[in-house]
């Protein structure tokens, strides 16, 4: 049986003390949780108009960005982006048939203040995902489509993290 909060080895007491003191130390150094009231992420919620999608990847990207940032109710920022993807065969059979693909994606993005037209932040995110090409044609197409969706969600999440960090560092 555990000894609970009252006793136990010195390591347990040290761990409990750390857990109790850590928030105070973080607050003293100016740390503010991004999604706390008044945090950097709250300045983005419902204020970012994401460029209209032009294809499936764009649709998946915008959908995830709006999941994370909310649909723009009072747009203050415009987010423009360019998506580039590349499919590379990485798994081969003895007779040189491709069995596995990597789907690489790169998104260049720019966040602009609507009122002034000034660039707030921007950059490039990149990542990859993979899918199997074994099985039927329908299974291969479904796997490819799923990989594209996963990739756009990963890249959208990276963009959100960078936007929050950029706004947190601004005065």
N, C-alpha and C positions, 0 to 999 in steps of 0.2 A: 504494500500500500504506500502511496505517496505521503509525504509529510506536509504538503500544502505550503502556505505562505509563512507559516510560523517557524519552520526549522529547515533541516536539510543541509546538504554539504555547502561549504562557503561559495562554491561556484554558482549554485542556485541563487543564493542571496545576492551575489555580485550581478548576475543576470537580471534579477528583479530590480535592483537599484538602477542598473543601466536603463531598463525600460521606463522607469519612472522619471529619470533625469534627462533622457535623450530629447524629449520634446522641448524642455526648457533650454537646453543647449542650442538646439536648432533655431528656436525663436530668438535667442540672443544674438545669433549670427546673421539675422535678417532673413532666414529661410521662411518662405510662405508657400504652402501647398498650391499648386497651379489651379486646382479646381475648387479651392476653398472660396468662400465669399470674398470678393475683392481680389482674387488671384488673377494671374495673367490670362488663364483660359476663359474666365468669365467675360473678359473684354471682347472675346471672339464669338461667344455664343449668340447666334442669331444675327450677327452683323457682317458675315462674309458672303458675298454673292460670288459663287463659283461659275466660271465661264460655262456656257451651255455645251453639252457633249456633242461630238460629231460622229462618234462611232461607239461600238460596244465597250471598248476599253474606257472611253471617256464617260460613258453612262455609269459603269461600275465604279469608276473613280469618284464621280460627283455624288453618287449614292452614298458611298462610305464617308466622304467628307461631310455631307449633310447629316449623316448619323452622328458623327462626332461633334460637329460644330452647330448643328441645328439648321433648319431652313431659315433663310434670311428674312427677318421680319422688318428690320430697320437697317438696311445695308449701309455700312460705313466703309467697308473695304471691298475691292474687287480682286479675285484670285484668277489669274490667267495661267495656263499651263500648256505644255507641249509634251506629248507622250511618244516615246520611241520604244519599240519592242523588237526583239530578235530571237528567233528560234534556232537552237543548235542541237544537232544530233550528238548524243554522248554515250549511248549504249548500242553496241552492234553485235549481230550474230556472226557465226563463222562464215556465212554466205553474204556478209556485208549488208544485212537488213537492219535498219535502225529500230531499236526497241525502247529507247528512252530519250526524251528531249529535255533540255533546259530552256526555259522561257525567261529571257533577260529583259528587264524594263528599266527605262530611264525617264524621269520626268523633270523638266525644267519648269520652275514656277516663279511667279512674281505676285506679291501682295501689294496693292496700290491703295492709297487713301482716296476715297471718292471725292471728298471736298476739295482737296488741294491738287490731286493728280500725282502726288509725290509717291515714289517707291518707298514702301515701308520695309520690306525685306524680300528676299528671293533666294533661289539657289537651285540645287540639283539633288535629287534623291535617286538611288538605284538599288536594285535588288534582283533576285531571281527566284524562280520556283521550277519544279520539274513535274513531268508526267510520263506515264508509260504508254507506249504505242502498241502493246501486245493486245491480242484479242480482236474483236470485230471492228469494222470501220466505225460503226455507231459508238462503240465503247471508246475508241480512240478519239473521236470528235468530242464526246462528252468529257473525256479527261483533259483534252486541250482547252475546252471552254472553261472548265473548273479551274485549271491552272491560271488562265487569264484573269478570272475573278479573284482568285487568291492573291495574285501578284498586284492587282490594282488596290486591293484592301491593304496589303502590306505597305505599298508606296503611299497611299493616302494617310495611313497612320504615321508614317515617317514625316510627311509634310505637316501634319497637325502638331507633332512634337516640336518641330523646328519653328513653326509659327508661334507656339506658346512660348518657347524659349526666347525668340526674338522680341516679343512684346514684353516679356518679363525683364529683359535687359534695358528696355527704354525707360527714360525718366517719366 
